[in-house]
Amino acid sequence: MSKEMTKLCELVLKTAKQAGADDCKVSYSKSRFVEVQYREKKPETVKEAGTQGINIDIYVNNRYSAQNTSDLRPDALKTFVNNVVETAKLLEEDPFRSLPDPKYYEGRKDLDLEIMDPNYDQITPELRHQMAKTLEASCVEAGGEKVISVTSQVYDELQDSTVMTSNGFFGETQSSVCYVFVEMTAQDEGNRRPNGYSYAVDRNLKNLPSCEEIGKQAAKRTLDLMGSKKLETETLPIIIENQGVGRVLNGFMSAMNGWALQQKRSFLVDKKGEKLGSDVFTLIDDPFVIGGLGSRLYDGDGFATKKRALVEKGVLKEYLIDWYRSRKLGVAPTTGGTSNLILPPGTRSVAEIMKDLGRGILVNGFIGGNSNSNTGDFSIGITGTLFEGGELTQAVAEMNIAGNHLELWNRLAEAANDPWIYSSWRMPSLVFTDVVVSGV
């Protein structure tokens, strides 16, 4: 890590104290990204940019202010910090604002999470362009005469971060991320133009699937949407594809955070310890997954991270409560958000599961929708494929699933063996029984 980053953070803390702040937190972040997009065998977008800046949290006389600056000249920083402290003194009091008790900083693991690609500097401009070309070409070839357009994207980013507080916290991280994406638009009957995509993201470039594979998958996902129809409303089992599980699960998770609980805008208020789902419904927050997109040794408050079960066999075990909300709620804090969220996979493939379900819908996409964190009610549009006797038979679209999270997760019957690893939410495909799918 850069000694310059540490020295500037120390300067901010010293200046804040001299200006009259009771406490201060300073975060110095620096990043650089490169993006290449191809369309019609030509570069459509080529971007490279770097940013750096300092964020400071000032605590003074039970008042709080958070500001940021990209002017990192020492004299300019001193002026900036002094101004923030003086401004903070004029704000309304909030006695719940403070730096965390330092005891929560203790117990940090000494572990290399491998969130930095050791060969990142070997990602050359030529390689990025070749990857984008291959993504597009593979998708076009697999899509055949149905292709209207294909767009491919290659993106990588390097991030450095240093965090310090006036009550003893110090943390620094260096991480990378590599992302590839391709989408295809096809020509269908009646001038319909279904659109499908495929992507992968990882800390390490070598862990991504081949660009040929991703391109072919995007074409297949698009062609699978051809001839989509709206079916009659029916109650039947559904399988939500691994990539899409987070779209539904997010409605449950948003009700677990401290803000929703403190504002009484959560259907999970006072539900800790209650069984809210089937035995299949287990959620584990694991910050120590090697190379994980959400892996971390400390959270946004500086708390040493821990592996924890949020839901275990349907029973709500933990909320996601940061330091500030814990003080307002009068409870012990946990953490302000998830790291790597894992629902343990099962043992069978989606194909094997479909054979036992008779007639159902494999859901592979969502359109619009909403989830009410107060009540747990949700409604969301779906796309997918009808299956019967284990065989995919008809693409479906313009249909809708609706219900309540407190009912839905009790209908979770099985998890497949296919966790989606290209996300910080590592979800397998999930099987739900007796779901009303609204159509005609």
N, C-alpha and C positions, 0 to 999 in steps of 0.2 A: 504494500500500500504506500501511497505517497506521503512523505513526511510533511509536505506542504499542506495537505488536507488536515493533518493532525495539528499543525502549528496554527492554522487559521481558526480551527475549532477552539483551541485553547485561548486564542486572542479574543474570540467572541465571548467566551465564558468570563474571562477576566474583565473585559469592558463592561459587560452586563452587571457584574457585581459592583464595580466601581461606580456605575451609574445609579445604583440603588436597588437593583433587582434582588428579591429574596432568593430566587432560583432561576435557572435557565437550562434549556435543552437546545443543542445545536446539531443539525444534520447537514452534512456536506455530501452532495451527490454529484456524480459525473457520469455521463453516458455518451456513447457514440453508436449510431446505427447506420446500416446500409440497406437499401431496398432496390430491387430490380423487378420490373414487371414487363412481361412480353405479351403481345397481341398481334395476330396475323404475321408471325415470324419476325417481328421487329420490336425493339425496345420501346415500350410506351411510357415508362417511368423509370428514371434512375435517380435515386436520392442518396445523399450521404450528409449526415449532420451530427454535430456534437453539442451537448448542452452541459452546463454545470451551474450549480447554485447552492445557496445556503438557506436553510429554513431555521428560524429560531422561535422557541416558545418562551415567553417571558412571564414570570410569576412575581407580582409585587403587590403588597398590601391587600391580599385576597382578590387580586384582579389578574386577568390573564389576557395575553395577546399573542397571536401567531402571525409572523410575517416572513417574507422571503425576498432574497435579492440575488442578482447575478453579477453584481459589481463586487468583485472580490479583492480589490485593492485594499490594503490594510487601513489606510486613512479613511477611505470611503466606508469600510466595514464599521469602523469605530463610530463614525457619524450615524450610520444606519442604526446600530444597536442603541446608541444614546437616544435617538428619536423614538424608537420602539418602546423603550422603557418609559420615557416621558409621556408618550401617548397612552400606554397601559395604565398609568396612574389616574387617568381621567375616565376610565371605563367603569361600568357598574361592577360592584363586588359579586364574586361567585366563590363562596367559601369551600366549595367542593373541588375547585381547581388546585392541583398541586402536582409535584413530581411524585412518582410512586415511592412507597417505603422501600429503601435499598435492599431489604431482605429478599425481595422478589427478583433482584438481579443475580442472586446467588444460585449456585448449582448448575451453571451453564456447562454443557458437555464439551469436552475437548475432542472434537470429531471433525474430520474432513468430509463434508457432505458432497464433495465433487460437483459443485454447481458451476464450475468454471471449466470450459473446454480447454485442455492444455495445448491444443493445436489450433486455437482460434486464429492466431496470426498467420496461419497457412490458408485461410479462406481468402482467395485472391479474387480480383474483379473478373478474371477469365472464368474461374470456377462458378461464380454466381451466375454469369450470363449463360454458361453451358447448362447449368441446372434448370434455369428458367426455360431455355429452348427445349430441353428434354421433356420437361413437364408438359409444355404445350404440344409438342409433336406426338408424344405418347397418347395424350387425350384425344387429339384430332384423329389419329389413326384408329383408335378403339371406337370412337364415335361414328366414324364412317360418314355416309351421305346425309345423316341426320344433323350433322353439326352446323350450327349457325355461326357461333363464335366461341373462342376459348381464350381465357386470360390466365396467365400464370404469374406467380409471385414468389420471390426468394427474399428473405429478410433475416438479418442477424444483428445482434446488439451486444455491446459490452458495457457493463455497469460497475461502478465503484461507489461505495458508500462508507462514510465514517460518521458515527453518532457519539456524542459526549453529553453528559449532564453535570451540573454543579454539585450533585450529591453522589458522584462516584461511578456512574455508568460509563463504560467505553466499549464500543463495538465497531468492527469494520468487516465489510464483505466485498468480495469481487465475484461477479457472476456473468454468465453469458447465456444467450438464448438464440436458437436457430429455428427458423420457421419456413415451411414451404406450403404453398397453396395453389390450387388450380380449380377453376370453375368452367362449366360448359353450358351453353344454351343450345337447345335442340329444336328442330322443327317437328311439330306434332300435328295431328288432324285438327281441322277447324281453326287454323292459324294460332293454335296454342303453342307456347314456347316454354316448356319446362326447363328449369335451371337446377343443376346439381353441382356438387363440389366434393373435394377431398383435401385433406391437409394433415400435417404432422408437425409437432413442435417438440424440441428437446433442448437440454442444456448443451449437448454435445452433438455436433454435426454427424459424426459417424454412426450415431444411434438411430438416425432417421431411416425410414424405408427408402428404397431406391426411387428416383424420380419417375422411372418407367412405371413402377407399381402404383404410385400415387396418381399418375395421369390416367392409367387404365381404370382405377377405382372411381375417379371422378366421372369418366364416361359411363361406366356401368350404373352409377347412382343416378345419373341424368336419364339414361335410357330406361331405367326401371320406373320412371315417372310417366312414360309414354302411355297414352290411352287412359289416363286417370279418370275415374268416375266417382260420383257421389252415390253412396249406397243408402238403403233405407235404415232408419234408426234401429239399433239392435243392441242387446246386452250380450257381451261375449268377452273372451279373454283377449288381452293385448300384450304384446311384447314391445317394450320401449328399447330401441337400439342404444347401445352403450354410449355413443357420442351425444345422445339427446337426453339422457337421464337427468343431467344437471338442470335442464330447462324446467323440469317439473319439481325436482328436489329443492330448487332455489326458493320456492314458495314456503317450504317447511323451514329451511335454514334461516330465512330472513326473520322469522318469528322467534328465533333463538337468541338474537343479539340483544345486548344490554339496553340499547336505545329503545327498541320496541317494548321491552319489558318495563323499563322505567316510565315510558309514556303510556303504559297500559294499552298498547296497540299491538298486542300479540295474543294469538289464540293459545299460546303455550304458557301463559301466566299461571303460576301455581300448579303446573303439571309435572314438575320434577318428581321422579320416582314412580310416575304412572306409566302404565303400559299403553302406548299409543299406536302400536303397529304389530305386525306379525313377528314371529320368531326369526324370520329372514332379515328383518329390518335392523341392521347393526351399522353404526357409523363410527369409524375410528379416525381421529385426527392424529396423523403421524408426521411430525416435522423432521424425522431422521431418515427418510427414504433417500438412499444414496442417488444423487443426480436428480432428485425430484424437483418439479417446477415450483412447488411450494415449500421446499425444505429450508429450514432456518434454525439457527441456534438461539435466537431471541426474537421477540415479537415487537410490535410497534411501540409498546410501553417500555421495552427493555427487559421484560420478564424472560428468564431462562425458560426455554420451551420444554414441553413435556408431551409424551404420547398419552392420549386419553381417549376413553370411550365416551362419545357424546350420546349415543343411543346404543343399548345392548339388548338384543332379542326383543326389540319393540319398546323397551323401557327407557324413558328419557333420563339420562344420568347427569348431564351437564348443560349449562347455558354458556354462551360466549359473551363474557362480561369483562370489559376493559377496566382500567383503574378508575377513571372518572365516573363511569356509570356505577361501579361497585360502591363508590362513596355515596352517590345519590340514593342508591338502593339500600345501603346499609348491609351489604353482604360481601363475602370474600370474592376477589376477582379471580377469573380463570385466564382468559385471553380474549383479545378483541376480535379475532377472526380465525378462520381455519388456515391450516398450512396445506398438507396433503390429505384430502378427505377421501377415505376409503370405505367402500361397502364390500365386504369380503365376497369374492366370487364363489360360484358353485362349481359343480364337477361336469355339467353337461353343456354341449354346444347348443346354440339357438336352433340349429337344424334338428337335433335330437329332441329338444323340448317341443318343437312344433308338431312332431308326430303324435305326441300324447295329448295335444290340446284340441284336436278336431278342427273347428272353424274359429278363426280369430284374425287379428290384424297385427302385422309387424309395423310398428310406427317408426319411421325414419326421418321425420322432420316436423317442425312446428311452425305455425303461422299466427302471429299476434298473440292475443290472450292476456290474462291478468290473474293475479292471485291476491286475495285480501288478507293481509297479515292480522287484522283484527278478528276475523271469523274463521279463517282457514279455507274459505270458499275459493274455488278457482275455475277458470274456463279457458280453454286453449284450442286453437285449430290445429289439425294434424294432417300430415300426408303419410302414405305408407303403402303396404301391399296386403291384400286379403290372402290368407292361406287356408287350405282345406286338406285334411289328411296328410299334413306335412309338406304339401306342395304350395308354392306361391302361385296364385291364380289371377289376380286382378289388382292393378294399381288403383289406389283410392285417393281422393282429394276432396277439399271443401267439406270436411267433416270435423266434428268437434267432440272433445271429452270435457266433462264438467263434474264437479263434485266437491268434496271437502277433504282436506289433508288428514283429518282425524279418522276418516273412513278409508281413504285410498290406501294408506300404508298398512292397514289391517288386511287389505286384499293382495298384498305382495306375497306371491306364492313360491317364487324361485328366482335365484340369481344364476345367470349363465356363467360360463367359464372364460369370458372374454373381456376382462377389464380394459378400459380405454386408457392407455398409459401416456398419451400425449396431452395431458391436462393435469392440473393440480387436484382436480376431482376425479379420482380413478374409479369410475363406475363400470360395472359389467351391465350387459343387457338385463332388463328386469321383466318378470312375468307378473301381471296383475289379472285376477279373475273377476268376472261379473262386473265389467265396466260398461256403462251406457255410452255408446258411440252414436252421436246424433248426426243424421244426414237428411235424407228427403223427408 
